[in-house]
Amino acid sequence: MRVLLDTTYALRGHSGTAVYLERVSAALRAEGVDVVEAADERRPPPAGGGAGSVRNLAHDAWWTQVALPRRAREARADVLHHPLPALASVAGCPQVVTIHDLAFERLPEHFSPAFRRWASLTHRRAACGADAVVCVSGTTRRDAMARWGLDGARAVVAAHGPGQELAVRSVRAEHFLYVGDDEPRKNLALLLEAHARYRAQAGDGALELVLAGSARARQDGVRSEPRPDLAALLGGAAALVHPALHEGFGLTPLEAMRAGVPVVAARSPGLAETCAGAVLYVDPYDAGALAHQLARVAAEPALRAVLAARGRDRAAAFSWRASARAHIEAYTLALDA
């Protein structure tokens, strides 16, 4: 089986989607799939709205409707796989799309009206028009069926593997760690408020909060690492703190769990499906509850040890090999459609 995989999104830098593309591509090859990668290297960077975004949309339409189908024909691909919801009107072969989450449907107030309308229309059209759909969790599959009318018989759940390979040798309680950006649904404001409350209670012995990635904050006890050594930061983390309001899967917590790092997370269906009982959950709108759990984790080595053991056990249930095999099931469905 030969699959043309659109890897354009990986060119934008490190992200969960980029990790997914890298890891699942390698796992598919290990399972005997002939993966041909195609990336739009001329794609301009995100413009953040206005004329630049209109230009990018036009460019993306050309890539999806013209360039990708041409690449698929040249490669003699059996399947064209869009790792984000997109669909060519004429592709010359069956098409598969991946749905990561429906956050813009579940939390519309955290997205601009223009993006929400565009994503709801185009992503729904792609999912419902594809020959088969990969959903990263049962939560995402149920959301797509309930909100978009997706045919569940064409949707395969392919959970991610345990993230990227990170050489974390030992774990120390030197700081709390947040990994990600500051888009509204990531709920960074709640974490900053909770950390400030924790510091006020803990005094001079309070652990600092490290923001790894593009998130920034000017607040006492908070340090930003825009080019993080994630393995080193995880190695020094008393806990990864993940306050996101909605996740389709929860790749970052799973990476931390695999490394033996305790996780404190806001409860949401997709995150709970992935992490089960291996993390400390908090109400995503309760800064006081999060501050309380930060204090507990910082002060109780025995609690950290329990969470680390539970996390490793839970992470062991996920593999990129299993993810690749579920993708092959989706490709087979598409070929039989």
C-alpha positions in Angstrom: 0.0 0.0 0.0 1.4 3.4 -1.0 0.1 6.5 1.0 0.8 10.1 0.2 1.0 11.9 3.5 0.7 15.7 3.6 3.5 16.8 6.0 3.2 20.6 5.4 2.1 21.3 9.0 5.4 19.9 10.4 7.2 22.8 8.7 5.7 25.3 11.1 7.8 24.1 13.9 7.5 21.9 16.9 3.9 21.0 17.8 1.8 18.0 18.7 0.8 17.6 15.1 4.4 17.7 14.0 5.2 14.9 16.5 2.3 12.9 15.2 3.4 13.3 11.6 7.0 12.3 12.4 6.2 9.3 14.6 3.2 7.8 12.7 5.1 8.1 9.4 8.0 6.1 10.8 5.6 3.5 12.4 3.7 3.1 9.2 6.9 2.3 7.3 7.8 -0.2 9.9 4.5 -1.9 9.2 5.3 -2.1 5.5 3.4 0.9 4.2 5.1 2.8 1.5 4.8 6.4 2.8 5.5 9.2 0.4 5.7 12.6 2.2 4.6 15.8 0.5 5.1 19.2 2.0 4.2 22.7 0.8 7.5 24.4 1.4 6.2 27.6 -0.2 3.4 28.0 2.4 3.7 31.4 4.1 3.7 31.5 7.9 0.5 32.1 9.8 -0.7 35.7 9.4 -3.0 36.1 12.4 -5.9 37.5 10.4 -6.5 40.2 7.8 -5.2 40.1 4.2 -2.4 37.8 5.1 -4.8 35.1 6.3 -6.9 35.5 3.1 -3.7 35.0 1.1 -2.8 31.9 3.1 -6.3 30.4 2.6 -6.0 30.9 -1.2 -2.5 29.2 -1.1 -3.9 26.3 1.0 -6.7 25.9 -1.5 -4.2 25.6 -4.3 -2.2 23.1 -2.4 -5.2 20.9 -1.4 -7.1 21.1 -4.7 -4.2 21.2 -7.3 -0.8 20.3 -6.0 -1.6 17.4 -3.6 -3.7 15.5 -6.2 -0.9 16.0 -8.7 1.6 14.7 -6.3 -0.6 11.7 -5.5 -0.9 10.9 -9.3 2.8 11.3 -9.8 3.5 9.0 -6.8 0.8 6.5 -7.9 -0.5 6.7 -4.4 -3.3 4.3 -3.3 -4.5 6.7 -0.6 -4.1 10.5 0.0 -3.9 11.2 3.7 -4.7 14.7 5.1 -3.4 14.9 8.7 -5.8 17.8 9.3 -9.3 18.0 7.9 -9.0 19.0 4.3 -10.3 17.4 1.1 -9.5 17.6 -2.6 -12.6 17.8 -4.8 -10.9 15.4 -7.3 -7.9 13.4 -6.0 -7.7 10.4 -8.3 -7.5 8.1 -5.2 -9.4 7.6 -1.9 -8.8 10.2 0.8 -8.4 9.9 4.5 -8.4 12.8 7.0 -7.4 13.0 10.7 -9.5 14.8 13.2 -7.7 15.9 16.3 -10.4 17.7 18.2 -13.5 19.9 17.8 -12.4 22.5 20.3 -13.8 25.3 18.1 -17.2 23.6 18.3 -17.0 22.8 22.0 -15.5 26.1 23.1 -16.7 28.7 20.5 -16.1 31.6 22.8 -12.4 31.0 22.7 -12.1 31.3 18.9 -12.6 34.2 16.6 -16.1 34.1 14.9 -14.4 34.1 11.4 -12.2 31.1 12.2 -15.0 29.3 14.0 -17.3 29.6 11.0 -14.5 28.7 8.5 -13.3 25.7 10.5 -16.8 24.4 11.2 -17.7 24.5 7.5 -14.5 23.2 6.0 -13.5 20.6 8.6 -17.1 19.2 8.7 -17.1 19.0 4.9 -13.7 17.3 4.8 -14.6 14.8 7.5 -18.0 13.9 6.0 -16.6 13.8 2.4 -13.6 11.7 3.1 -13.5 7.9 2.3 -12.4 7.2 5.9 -11.6 9.3 9.0 -8.9 8.8 11.6 -9.9 10.1 15.1 -7.3 10.4 17.7 -9.6 9.4 20.5 -13.1 8.0 21.2 -14.0 11.5 22.5 -13.2 13.1 19.1 -15.1 10.4 17.2 -18.2 10.9 19.4 -18.0 14.7 19.0 -17.7 14.4 15.2 -20.7 12.0 15.1 -22.9 14.1 17.3 -22.0 17.5 16.0 -21.3 16.8 12.3 -23.3 13.7 11.6 -20.1 11.7 10.8 -20.8 8.1 9.8 -19.1 6.2 12.6 -18.6 3.1 10.4 -16.0 5.2 8.4 -14.3 6.5 11.5 -11.4 4.6 13.1 -10.0 5.6 16.5 -6.2 5.7 16.3 -4.8 6.9 19.6 -1.3 8.4 19.5 1.7 6.7 20.8 3.5 8.2 23.8 4.9 11.2 22.1 8.5 11.8 21.0 11.6 10.1 22.3 12.9 12.1 25.3 16.0 11.1 27.2 14.8 11.9 30.7 17.3 10.2 33.0 15.9 11.2 36.4 13.2 13.4 37.8 13.7 16.1 40.4 11.3 18.5 42.0 12.8 21.8 41.0 10.0 23.6 39.2 6.5 23.2 37.7 6.4 22.9 34.0 3.9 24.1 31.4 4.4 23.2 27.7 2.5 24.9 25.0 1.3 28.3 23.8 -1.1 30.8 25.2 -4.2 30.4 23.0 -7.3 30.9 25.1 -8.4 27.3 25.3 -5.0 26.4 26.8 -6.2 28.2 30.0 -2.8 29.7 30.8 -4.4 32.6 32.8 -5.8 30.1 35.3 -2.4 28.5 35.8 -0.8 31.9 36.3 -3.4 32.8 38.9 -3.1 29.4 40.6 0.7 29.7 40.7 0.5 33.2 42.2 -1.8 31.8 45.0 0.5 28.9 45.6 3.6 31.2 45.9 1.7 33.5 48.4 1.0 30.4 50.6 4.4 28.7 50.2 6.6 31.7 50.6 10.4 31.5 49.9 10.3 27.7 49.3 7.8 28.0 46.4 8.8 26.3 43.2 9.0 28.4 40.1 6.8 27.9 37.0 8.6 27.3 33.7 6.7 28.1 30.5 8.2 26.0 27.7 7.3 27.1 24.2 5.7 30.2 22.8 3.8 31.2 26.0 5.0 34.3 27.8 4.2 35.9 31.2 5.6 38.7 33.3 5.0 37.4 36.8 7.1 36.8 39.8 8.2 33.2 40.0 7.6 32.5 36.3 10.3 31.9 33.7 9.9 31.5 30.0 11.9 29.0 27.9 11.1 29.8 24.2 13.6 27.2 22.9 13.3 24.6 25.5 15.3 21.5 26.2 12.2 19.5 27.0 14.0 16.5 28.3 16.0 18.6 30.8 12.9 20.6 31.8 10.9 17.4 32.4 13.8 16.0 34.4 13.5 19.0 36.8 9.7 19.0 37.0 7.8 18.3 40.2 4.9 18.1 37.8 3.7 18.9 34.4 0.7 21.2 34.7 -1.8 21.0 31.9 -4.8 23.4 32.5 -6.3 23.2 29.0 -10.1 23.4 28.8 -10.4 20.9 26.0 -8.1 18.3 24.4 -8.9 15.7 21.8 -6.1 13.4 23.1 -3.5 14.9 25.5 -0.1 14.1 23.9 1.9 16.4 26.2 0.7 14.8 29.4 1.3 11.4 27.9 4.9 12.3 27.1 5.4 13.5 30.7 3.8 10.3 32.1 6.1 8.2 30.0 9.1 10.0 31.5 7.8 9.4 35.0 6.8 13.0 35.6 3.7 13.6 37.7 0.8 15.4 35.9 -1.7 17.9 37.3 -4.4 18.5 34.6 -7.8 20.2 34.1 -10.4 17.5 33.6 -11.8 17.3 30.1 -13.2 14.2 28.3 -10.4 13.6 25.8 -7.7 14.1 28.5 -9.4 11.8 30.9 -9.8 9.2 28.2 -6.0 9.2 27.6 -4.7 9.7 31.2 -7.4 7.7 33.1 -6.6 7.6 36.8 -2.9 8.4 36.4 -3.0 12.2 37.0 -4.4 14.7 39.5 -7.4 16.3 38.0 -8.8 19.8 38.8 -11.8 21.8 37.8 -10.6 23.9 34.8 -12.2 27.0 36.2 -11.0 26.8 39.8 -7.7 28.5 40.4 -7.9 27.8 44.1 -8.2 24.0 43.5 -5.2 24.1 41.2 -3.1 26.1 43.7 -4.0 23.5 46.3 -2.8 20.6 44.1 0.4 22.5 43.3 1.1 22.8 47.0 0.4 19.1 47.6 2.7 17.9 44.8 5.5 20.2 45.8 5.3 19.1 49.5 4.7 15.4 49.2 7.4 13.2 47.7 5.2 10.1 48.3 2.4 11.6 46.1 4.9 12.4 43.3 6.1 8.8 43.4 2.6 7.4 43.2 1.7 9.6 40.3 5.0 8.8 38.5 4.3 5.0 38.8 0.7 5.4 37.6 1.8 7.5 34.7 4.4 5.1 33.5 1.9 2.2 33.7 -0.7 4.2 31.8 1.7 5.4 29.1 2.8 1.8 28.5 -0.7 1.1 27.1 0.0 3.4 24.1 2.4 2.8 21.1 3.0 4.2 17.7 2.9 0.7 16.3 -0.7 0.3 17.5 -1.5 3.8 16.1 0.0 2.8 12.7 -2.1 -0.4 12.6 -5.2 1.6 13.2 -4.2 4.0 10.4 -3.8 1.0 8.1 -7.4 0.0 9.1 -8.6 3.4 8.0 -6.7 3.2 4.7 -8.2 -0.2 4.0 -11.7 1.2 4.7 -11.0 4.0 2.3 -9.8 1.6 -0.4 -12.9 -0.5 0.0 -15.3 2.4 0.0 
